[in-house]
Amino acid sequence: MFDGMQRRVVSIWFPRLASDRVLRQYPLDGPFALTLKQRNSNRIYCLNKSAENHGLQQGMPYADARAFCPDLQSRIASPKQDHRFLCALRRWATRYCPWVGLEGEDGLVLDITGSAHLFGGEDTMLADMRMHLIRAGVSVQIGLADTRGAAWAMARYGEGIAPRGQVLAAVEPLPVAALRIEDHISISLQRLGLRSIGDLAKAARAPLTRRFGPGLLLRLDQALGLRAEEISPHMEPPHFAVRMTLPEPIGLLSDVMTGAERLLKQLCAKLKSHEMGARKLRLTLRRVDQDHQQVELRLARAVHDQNRILPLFERGLDEIDSGFGIDQLRLEATQVERMPAQQVSYVADSGQEKLDDLISRLGTRIGLENIHCFLPADSHIPERSFIVSPAAYCEPAGGWSSPNPRPLVLFPPESIAASGPRPPSRFRWRRMSLTTGRAVGPERIAPEWWLEDENWRSGLRDYWRVETREGRRLWLFYTPQNPGWFVQGEFV
């Protein structure tokens, strides 16, 4: 790519990335640390400079840290937010060169070949990086060398710039741990007297390979430039948004729907190519007076079919005030989900798609959270054998796994006047006189002893399916430990 040009690599290390991220939002003075549960104990995950000055170290138990430093303030660490913060720093670093990648969980690597002169030279570029990061409250160490391995070593063990073509001279005094090798290999090398990279470079290679494997010399050769090492830039996630600027303002609903149809066609094509589906869509309409109107659409399932999405916009667009006209439309999928390609057939059942579209239509009127469905729950207790969940945020599940049928209608137990362990031949329920025609049972259900339930304090229940001569099919139970009969459900 850069023929005849010496490759130059920058390694940026953030030694206190996690704590700096939190302290940017919640500034405070004094020792501070983030904690994370590791190895069955709460341990120090990251700490600021003040905490390090008090003798605290990463990985030590939090209880010991509080004993050493009673004034220590702490918060729970969030590695996911730290990663997002690192990705934000990566996007910022693209101002210096387009070839920027992630270096582990706390660093960046930049291939600045051919771009340093745009900032007045390498010294000026690194000074500008350091100045902006320190102003942002981020601790940083930067290394620059001809290879990625040497730049990594310079950033963490000897911050500075390695002169062009003098990699070995720059990294020679650094410890062997600077070669990105495992800790136990580094300790073993030091026990053999090979404490620096220079010592390792002068040692015989064959014995080192037999004892430590080829990985050790691979790291050495990569640092010295004897073997190539790629820098893979971190790819930005695809942005699912399309825009249309109109030569003349429009205001009719039919014209806006036509514009939305064209945008949906482009957006759905992009979603399909990435095997994604939209769950939330936002259509922004810019008026000629620079005011903006928005229509948001939430779908019950991920969709990338424009014919299913377009009709759902009509109700929202009908309420838009176009003013003196709309001159720009922008459609964005604000929430997407994976939607892998599936084998389809002309005999495929589209019933589920129709149900999803119905839920989406109703959701635009009353809200998706207000449309519920019943899902099976892992419990033999009738009252706990199901859960109620928003239909748009759960997948259809199978039926209840029970050897005996369950009534479709359940209600709180209603007492009836009867005695004995067998269903009564005649009884009154809800002001109706009923006669038992056929009874099947009993099915004994015991309470879940590990849960406190006021309704099951009567103990065991013997359930019966009772068919009455009047046509009612009821679910009765008898409590032998506290004799009594109750009706709890009805078979429809």
Residue, then its C-alpha position, 0 to 999 in steps of 0.5 A: m500500500f505504501d511502497g518504498m515508505q517505512r511503516r510506522v505504528v502507534s500504540i496507545w495504552f489506557p492504564r486506567l481506562a475503566s476508572d477514568r470513564v467513571l470519574r469523567q461522569y462522577p468527579l471526586d478527589g481521593p482514592f477510588a476503585l472499581t470492583l468486580k466479582q472474580r474468583n468468588s470474591n469481590r476484587i479490585y478491577c481498576l483504580n485511580k492514581s491516588a489509590e495506587n499511591h496508597g499501595l492498592q493493586q489491581g486484583m487484590p480483594y476489596a476487603d483487604a483494600r478497605a483495610f489498607c485504605p479506609d477512605l477508599q471510594s468504590r463503584i461496581a465495574s461495567p466491562k461492557q460500558d468500558h468497551r463502548f468507551l474504548c470504541a468511542l476513543r477508537r472513533w476519535a483516533t481516526r482523526y489521525c489516520p483511517w487505520v485504527g484497531l483495538e488492542g486488547e481491552d485497554g488500548l488502540v493501535l494506529d498505522i500512521t504510515g504516510s499521515a504524520h506529516l499532516f500534523g507537523g511530524e511524529d513528535t507533534m502528532l503524539a503530543d497532540m494525542r496526549m494533550h487531547l486525551i489528558r484534557a478529556g481526563v483519560s490517562v494515557q501512555i503512547g509508543l511509536a515504532d516500526t512494528r506493532g510489537a515494538a510500539w506495544a512494548m514502548a507504550r507499556y514499558g518505555e513510553g516514547i518514540a523508536p527511531r526509524g530502522q532502530v527497533l532493536a536498539a529501542v526495545e533492547p533494554l525493555p523486560v521480556a514481558a514487553l513481548r506480549i508473552e504469558d506471565h509464566i513464560s516471562i517468569s521462567l525466562q527471568r529465572l534463566g537470566l534472560r531478563s531483557i529483550g536484548d538478552l533474549a535476542k542474543a540467546a540461542r534460538a533452538p533451545l528456547t524453541r524446544r523449551f517454550g515452543p514457537g510462540l516466544l520467538l514469533r513474538l520476538d520476530q514480530a517486535l523486531g520486524l523479522r515477521a509481518e504482523e497485520i493491523s486489522p481496523h475495527m469495522e464500524p457497525p452498519h448504519f441503517a438509515v436512508r435520506m431523500t431531499l426533494p427538489e420541491p416541497i410536498g404536503l399531500l399524504s399520498d406524496v409523503m407515502t410515496g416518498a416513504e415507500r422509496l426509502l423503505k425499499q432502500l432500507c429493507a434492501k440494506l437490512k436483507s443484505h446484512e440479514m437484519g430486521a427492523r424492530k423500531l423505525r423513525l421517519t423524520l420529515r423536515r419542513v421548509d421552515q426547518d421544523h422537524q416532524q417525526v413518526e416512530l413505528r415499533l414492530a412486534r417482530a423483526v421485519h425487512d419486508q417493505n410491503r408489511i411495514l409501509p401500511l403501518f406508517e399511514r396512521g402516523l403520517d395522517e396526523i403530521d402537520s406539513g406546514f408550508g411543505i416537506d423538503q426532506l425525508r429521513l428513515e432510520a432503523t433505530q433498533v434492529e435484530r438478527m434475522p438469518a435467511q430461512q428456507v421458504s416455500y409456496v406452501a409455507d404458513s403465513g399465519q404467524e406473520k399475519l398475527d405479528d402484523l396485527i399486533s403491530r397495528l394494535g400496538t401503534r394505537i394502544g402500545l405494544e406493552n399493552i398486548h399480552c400473551f400467556l406463556p407456560a411456566d415450569s410449575h405444577i401449581p395451577e396458579r403458577s403454571f403460566i406467566v403473562s408477558p408482552a406479546a411483542y417481546c416473547e417468542p411463541a412457546g409450546g403447550w403446557s406439559s402436563p399428563n392431565p388436562r387443565p381448564l382454560v378458565l382459572f379463577p380463585p378457589e370458590s368454596i362449596a358445601a360438601s363433605g367426604p373425599r369424593p365429589p358430592s353427587r349434588f352441590r350449589w355453585r354460583r346460585m346454580s344447583l348442579t348434579t354430578g354426572r361423571a367424575v375423574g380423579p383424584e390428581r394430588i398436587a402438593p404445595e411448593w414447600w420452598l415458597e410462601d403462598e397464603n392460598w396453599r396453607s390448607g396443604l395438599r389438594d386432590y383435584w377432580r374433573v367433574e362433568t355435571r348433568e346440566g352441562r358444566r364441566l368443572w375443576l374441583f379440589y378437596t383438601p384432606q388436611n383441612p377438609g373442604w371442597f372448592v371449585q377453581g376452574e371450568f373446562v370450556 
